[in-house]
Amino acid sequence: MSIGLEHFLLLSGVIFTIGVIGVIIRRNAIVILMCIELMLNASNLALIGFSVFSGNPDGQIMVFFVIAVAAAEAAVGLALFVVMSRNRKSVNVDDFNLMKW
């Protein structure tokens, strides 16, 4: 049995679904960031799968941009959460209502 494109896409879909469920259910800001990273990695896996099975390296090039965006998102998100946790003493997203009037 060889590993085909459908295996890559099935694994990517499962990982993406776990990330979406984590974002919807969890209330801890750090866990939500990790779930967003899971979703980005699932899209990376799908892009790599399409790239390998089509023989076109464009998907692999796109993965580098997604990784760069994920690193920037993690750095900015963690910086915001550090500042908010110092002010509120919590990383629960329900407590972050600083933007409300």
C-alpha positions as a printed NumPy array, in Angstrom:
array([[  0.   ,   0.   ,   0.   ],
       [  1.436,   3.35 ,  -0.99 ],
       [  0.685,   6.686,   0.573],
       [ -1.437,   8.773,  -1.749],
       [ -2.688,  12.317,  -1.83 ],
       [ -5.901,  11.33 ,  -0.072],
       [ -3.887,  10.229,   2.98 ],
       [ -2.209,  13.633,   3.183],
       [ -5.535,  15.413,   2.81 ],
       [ -7.281,  13.198,   5.357],
       [ -4.565,  13.826,   7.946],
       [ -4.612,  17.531,   7.124],
       [ -8.392,  17.626,   7.568],
       [ -8.21 ,  15.838,  10.916],
       [ -5.519,  18.205,  12.222],
       [ -7.431,  21.25 ,  10.967],
       [-10.635,  20.013,  12.613],
       [ -8.826,  19.531,  15.928],
       [ -7.558,  23.1  ,  15.651],
       [-11.005,  24.528,  14.887],
       [-12.596,  22.63 ,  17.767],
       [ -9.834,  23.854,  20.075],
       [-10.39 ,  27.483,  19.075],
       [-14.14 ,  27.201,  19.565],
       [-14.14 ,  25.291,  22.864],
       [-11.099,  26.511,  24.798],
       [-10.926,  29.792,  26.711],
       [ -7.201,  29.943,  27.45 ],
       [ -5.468,  32.385,  25.098],
       [ -2.263,  30.343,  24.862],
       [ -4.213,  27.214,  23.893],
       [ -6.125,  29.196,  21.275],
       [ -2.831,  30.354,  19.755],
       [ -1.612,  26.752,  19.662],
       [ -4.822,  25.67 ,  17.937],
       [ -4.37 ,  28.394,  15.316],
       [ -0.861,  27.058,  14.761],
       [ -2.372,  23.584,  14.299],
       [ -4.687,  24.938,  11.611],
       [ -1.796,  26.647,   9.82 ],
       [  0.259,  23.439,   9.95 ],
       [ -2.675,  21.483,   8.544],
       [ -2.831,  23.856,   5.601],
       [  0.936,  23.439,   5.187],
       [  0.519,  19.683,   5.058],
       [ -2.155,  19.984,   2.37 ],
       [  0.019,  22.361,   0.346],
       [  2.991,  19.997,   0.573],
       [  0.807,  17.05 ,  -0.426],
       [ -0.518,  18.876,  -3.488],
       [  2.971,  20.044,  -4.378],
       [  4.517,  16.593,  -4.157],
       [  1.799,  14.825,  -6.108],
       [  1.529,  17.474,  -8.824],
       [  5.294,  17.806,  -9.259],
       [  5.046,  21.598,  -8.961],
       [  7.221,  23.281,  -6.283],
       [  4.863,  26.278,  -5.914],
       [  3.134,  24.689,  -2.905],
       [  6.432,  24.249,  -1.11 ],
       [  7.322,  27.877,  -1.746],
       [  3.935,  28.937,  -0.368],
       [  4.619,  26.938,   2.812],
       [  7.582,  29.193,   3.615],
       [  5.287,  32.219,   3.53 ],
       [  2.744,  30.482,   5.761],
       [  5.488,  29.593,   8.243],
       [  6.661,  33.224,   8.277],
       [  3.11 ,  34.458,   8.92 ],
       [  2.663,  31.858,  11.673],
       [  5.885,  32.976,  13.377],
       [  4.84 ,  36.619,  13.231],
       [  1.366,  35.753,  14.519],
       [  2.804,  33.808,  17.429],
       [  5.242,  36.58 ,  18.363],
       [  2.642,  39.357,  18.249],
       [ -0.018,  37.233,  19.931],
       [  2.235,  36.172,  22.771],
       [  3.402,  39.757,  23.298],
       [ -0.213,  40.929,  23.532],
       [ -1.082,  38.146,  25.95 ],
       [  1.905,  38.927,  28.158],
       [  0.848,  42.57 ,  28.402],
       [ -2.783,  41.666,  29.046],
       [ -1.909,  39.023,  31.615],
       [  0.196,  41.539,  33.522],
       [ -2.737,  43.943,  33.641],
       [ -5.533,  41.417,  34.253],
       [ -3.595,  38.575,  35.978],
       [ -5.337,  36.083,  33.7  ],
       [ -5.024,  34.597,  30.211],
       [ -8.702,  33.721,  29.943],
       [-10.121,  35.283,  26.774],
       [-13.428,  36.042,  28.5  ],
       [-11.574,  38.493,  30.761],
       [-10.146,  40.482,  27.859],
       [-12.81 ,  43.102,  27.334],
       [-10.455,  46.075,  27.136],
       [-11.774,  47.105,  23.735],
       [-15.381,  47.503,  24.908],
       [-16.838,  50.981,  25.413]])
